């Protein structure tokens, strides 16, 4: 659960969405509390954490 792993994951999700002529823009992402994931979500997905 390292920062570069999450960054890679979201990069691949963005790429796959683009290949399908879609936009990766989730309105909800569920996870157990993972500080690194929360940090990446704010940057990569521009999501507001609740």
PyMOL commands that set and color helices and strands:
alter all, ss='L'
color gray80, all
select helices_A, chain A and resi 3-19+35-45
alter helices_A, ss='H'
color red, helices_A
deselect
rebuild
show_as cartoon
